[in-house]
């Protein structure tokens, strides 16, 4: 048999012990009944006024055998039947109200479920539409990327070709520049040689070895000009001439004239004449 439940809106628990019953056919658990009816005599379910002594009573849903045997004892059958019929009507009303409430809850749940299904279906359709749109965009972007790669490869090949041409031109430029520098240096050297030391030509750098040789030659010329020609001859006495030698040989052996090499003699004599 189905149990009755508390008619308090926030409770709805099954009743199997003490409970509070009202004349407006509502029943409440012991906790909420005691709390509400101690404050005011109003039904928490329908807000009906309950001023009578027996409009609200506390009952035991699990009565003892003695109570069962004594509660209707001595009453006439019609009273017993009337009391039982009213008790059955109260129980039937509670069961019917509970079923109505459960149907209402089920109906609301179905409505929410229907709304959720519709919402999910709309969301699914919108998501599928967005996915299709994104796929189309991805396809377009892929085509654009392929086109960009192709253009990049073309530009890269052109750049490589330009770099090759640039290197070739750079080599040609370096070669022509070296040739130009060589011709310029040769022209400068020729111009310095044509003008001479005092000709007013461009600056010409003489090698260090040439400068040192020129200094030594100048010093030698000064020395020879300052000394007389007789000092260049050095006579060294020799031993007594041997028996059997000619006079010419004796004279030659007696005196050894150190004149130097023929080139030196000619150069010295030439300097003396100057």
C-alpha positions as CSV (number, residue, x, y, z in Angstrom):
1,X,0.0,0.0,0.0
2,X,1.2,3.4,-0.9
3,X,2.4,5.7,2.0
4,X,1.1,9.2,2.3
5,X,3.6,12.1,2.1
6,X,3.9,15.4,3.9
7,X,1.9,18.1,2.2
8,X,4.5,20.8,3.2
9,X,5.9,22.3,0.0
10,X,9.6,21.9,1.0
11,X,9.3,18.5,2.7
12,X,7.4,15.8,0.6
13,X,8.7,12.9,2.8
14,X,6.9,9.7,3.4
15,X,4.9,9.4,6.7
16,X,5.1,6.3,8.8
17,X,4.9,7.6,12.4
18,X,3.2,10.6,14.0
19,X,1.5,13.2,11.8
20,X,-0.8,16.2,11.9
21,X,-4.1,16.0,10.1
22,X,-6.4,19.0,9.2
23,X,-10.1,19.2,8.5
24,X,-9.3,20.4,4.9
25,X,-7.8,17.0,4.2
26,X,-4.1,17.7,4.4
27,X,-1.5,15.9,6.4
28,X,1.9,17.0,7.6
29,X,4.9,15.4,9.2
30,X,5.4,15.8,12.9
31,X,8.3,18.3,12.5
32,X,6.7,20.8,10.2
33,X,3.2,20.3,11.7
34,X,4.4,21.2,15.2
35,X,6.3,24.1,13.9
36,X,3.5,25.6,11.8
37,X,0.5,25.0,14.0
38,X,2.3,26.3,17.2
39,X,2.6,29.6,15.4
40,X,-0.9,30.0,13.9
41,X,-4.0,28.0,13.1
42,X,-3.6,28.2,9.3
43,X,-3.1,25.2,6.9
44,X,0.3,25.5,5.4
45,X,-0.9,23.8,2.2
46,X,-4.1,25.8,1.4
47,X,-4.0,28.7,4.0
48,X,-7.5,27.7,5.4
49,X,-8.3,29.0,8.8
50,X,-8.6,26.1,11.4
51,X,-10.2,27.6,14.5
52,X,-12.0,24.5,15.8
53,X,-10.7,22.1,18.4
54,X,-10.8,19.1,16.1
55,X,-9.8,21.0,12.9
56,X,-6.2,20.0,13.6
57,X,-5.3,16.8,15.4
58,X,-2.1,14.8,16.0
59,X,-2.4,11.1,15.1
60,X,-0.4,7.9,15.3
61,X,0.1,6.2,11.9
62,X,1.2,3.0,13.6
63,X,-1.4,2.6,16.4
64,X,-1.2,-0.2,18.9
65,X,-3.6,-3.1,19.0
66,X,-5.3,-1.8,22.2
67,X,-5.9,1.5,20.4
68,X,-7.4,-0.2,17.4
69,X,-9.7,-2.3,19.6
70,X,-10.9,0.7,21.7
71,X,-11.1,3.7,19.3
72,X,-14.5,2.7,17.8
73,X,-15.7,0.4,20.5
74,X,-19.3,0.9,21.5
75,X,-20.2,2.9,18.4
76,X,-23.1,2.0,16.3
77,X,-22.4,0.3,13.0
78,X,-23.5,3.3,10.9
79,X,-21.1,5.6,12.9
80,X,-18.3,3.1,12.4
81,X,-19.0,2.9,8.7
82,X,-19.3,6.7,8.4
83,X,-16.0,7.2,10.2
84,X,-14.3,4.5,8.1
85,X,-15.7,6.1,4.9
86,X,-14.5,9.5,5.9
87,X,-11.0,8.0,6.7
88,X,-11.0,6.2,3.3
89,X,-12.0,9.4,1.5
90,X,-9.1,11.3,3.2
91,X,-6.6,8.6,2.2
92,X,-8.0,8.4,-1.4
93,X,-7.8,12.2,-1.6
94,X,-4.1,12.2,-0.5
95,X,-3.2,9.5,-2.9
96,X,-5.0,11.3,-5.7
97,X,-3.3,14.6,-4.8
98,X,0.1,12.8,-4.8
99,X,-0.6,11.3,-8.2
100,X,-1.7,14.7,-9.5
101,X,1.4,16.3,-8.1
102,X,3.6,13.6,-9.6
103,X,1.9,14.0,-13.0
104,X,2.5,17.7,-12.8
105,X,6.1,17.1,-12.0
106,X,6.4,14.6,-14.8
107,X,4.7,17.0,-17.2
108,X,7.1,19.8,-16.3
109,X,10.0,17.4,-16.6
110,X,8.8,16.4,-20.1
111,X,8.3,20.0,-21.1
112,X,11.8,20.8,-19.9
113,X,13.1,17.7,-21.7
114,X,11.3,18.8,-24.9
115,X,12.7,22.3,-24.5
116,X,16.2,20.9,-23.9
117,X,15.8,18.6,-27.0
118,X,14.7,21.5,-29.1
119,X,17.6,23.6,-27.8
120,X,20.0,20.8,-28.3
121,X,18.7,20.3,-31.8
122,X,19.0,24.0,-32.6
123,X,22.5,24.0,-31.1
124,X,23.4,21.0,-33.1
125,X,22.1,22.6,-36.3
126,X,23.9,25.8,-35.6
127,X,27.1,23.9,-34.7
128,X,26.9,21.9,-37.9
129,X,26.3,25.1,-39.9
130,X,29.4,26.7,-38.2
131,X,31.4,23.5,-38.8
132,X,30.4,23.6,-42.5
133,X,31.3,27.3,-42.7
134,X,34.7,26.6,-41.0
135,X,35.4,23.7,-43.4
136,X,34.7,26.1,-46.3
137,X,37.0,28.7,-44.8
138,X,39.7,26.1,-44.2
139,X,39.4,24.9,-47.8
140,X,39.7,28.5,-49.0
141,X,42.7,29.1,-46.7
142,X,44.4,26.0,-47.9
143,X,44.0,27.1,-51.5
144,X,45.3,30.6,-50.5
145,X,48.3,28.9,-48.8
146,X,49.0,26.9,-51.9
147,X,48.9,30.0,-54.0
148,X,51.1,31.8,-51.5
149,X,53.6,29.0,-51.6
150,X,53.6,29.0,-55.4
151,X,54.2,32.7,-55.5
152,X,56.9,32.4,-52.8
153,X,58.7,29.7,-54.9
154,X,58.5,32.0,-57.9
155,X,59.9,34.9,-56.0
156,X,62.6,32.8,-54.5
157,X,63.7,31.5,-57.9
158,X,63.8,35.1,-59.2
159,X,65.8,36.2,-56.1
160,X,68.3,33.4,-56.6
161,X,68.7,34.4,-60.3
162,X,69.2,38.1,-59.2
163,X,71.8,37.1,-56.7
164,X,73.6,35.1,-59.3
165,X,73.6,38.1,-61.7
166,X,74.7,40.4,-58.8
167,X,77.7,38.2,-58.0
168,X,78.6,38.1,-61.7
169,X,78.4,41.9,-61.9
170,X,80.4,42.2,-58.7
171,X,83.2,40.1,-60.1
172,X,83.2,42.1,-63.3
173,X,83.2,45.3,-61.3
174,X,86.1,44.1,-59.1
175,X,88.1,43.1,-62.2
176,X,87.6,46.5,-63.9
177,X,88.4,48.3,-60.7
178,X,91.7,46.5,-60.4
179,X,92.5,47.2,-64.0
180,X,91.7,50.9,-63.5
181,X,93.8,51.1,-60.4
182,X,96.8,49.5,-62.2
183,X,96.5,51.9,-65.2
184,X,96.3,54.9,-62.8
185,X,99.4,53.8,-60.9
186,X,101.3,53.3,-64.1
187,X,100.3,56.7,-65.4
188,X,101.4,58.3,-62.1
189,X,104.8,56.6,-62.2
190,X,105.3,57.6,-65.8
191,X,104.4,61.2,-65.0
192,X,106.9,61.3,-62.1
193,X,109.6,59.9,-64.3
194,X,109.0,62.5,-67.1
195,X,109.0,65.5,-64.9
196,X,112.2,64.5,-63.0
197,X,113.1,65.3,-59.4
198,X,112.3,69.0,-59.8
199,X,109.7,68.8,-62.5
200,X,106.8,69.5,-60.2
201,X,105.1,66.1,-60.9
202,X,103.0,64.2,-58.3
203,X,104.4,62.7,-55.2
204,X,106.5,59.6,-55.8
205,X,107.7,57.4,-53.0
206,X,111.2,56.0,-53.5
207,X,112.2,52.6,-52.1
208,X,114.1,52.6,-48.9
209,X,117.0,50.6,-50.4
210,X,117.4,53.2,-53.1
211,X,117.5,56.1,-50.6
212,X,120.2,54.3,-48.5
213,X,122.3,53.6,-51.6
214,X,122.0,57.2,-52.6
215,X,123.1,58.4,-49.2
216,X,126.2,56.1,-49.3
217,X,127.2,57.3,-52.7
218,X,126.9,60.9,-51.7
219,X,129.1,60.3,-48.6
220,X,131.7,58.5,-50.7
221,X,131.8,61.4,-53.2
222,X,132.3,64.0,-50.4
223,X,135.1,61.9,-49.0
224,X,136.9,61.6,-52.3
225,X,136.5,65.3,-53.1
226,X,138.0,66.4,-49.7
227,X,141.1,64.0,-49.9
228,X,143.9,64.6,-52.5
229,X,144.5,62.0,-55.2
230,X,148.0,61.1,-53.8
231,X,146.4,59.7,-50.6
232,X,144.6,57.0,-52.5
233,X,147.9,55.4,-53.2
234,X,149.5,53.3,-50.4
235,X,153.1,52.1,-50.7
236,X,154.1,49.1,-48.6
237,X,157.8,48.2,-48.3
238,X,158.8,44.7,-49.0
239,X,161.8,42.5,-48.3
240,X,165.2,43.0,-49.9
241,X,165.3,41.8,-53.5
242,X,166.7,38.4,-54.1
243,X,169.7,37.5,-56.2
244,X,168.9,37.0,-59.9
245,X,165.8,39.1,-60.0
246,X,165.5,42.0,-62.5
247,X,165.4,45.6,-61.5
248,X,161.8,45.8,-62.6
249,X,160.9,42.8,-60.5
250,X,162.7,44.3,-57.6
251,X,160.9,47.5,-57.9
252,X,157.6,45.8,-58.3
253,X,158.3,43.6,-55.3
254,X,159.5,46.5,-53.2
255,X,156.5,48.5,-53.6
256,X,152.9,47.0,-53.7
257,X,150.5,49.6,-55.0
258,X,147.0,49.0,-53.7
259,X,144.8,50.7,-56.2
260,X,141.7,48.6,-56.0
261,X,139.6,47.2,-58.9
262,X,139.7,48.8,-62.3
263,X,136.2,50.1,-61.9
264,X,137.1,51.8,-58.6
265,X,140.2,53.3,-60.2
266,X,138.3,54.7,-63.1
267,X,135.6,56.0,-60.8
268,X,138.1,57.6,-58.5
269,X,140.1,59.2,-61.3
270,X,136.9,60.4,-62.9
271,X,135.9,62.1,-59.6
272,X,139.3,63.7,-59.3
273,X,139.1,65.2,-62.8
274,X,135.7,66.6,-61.9
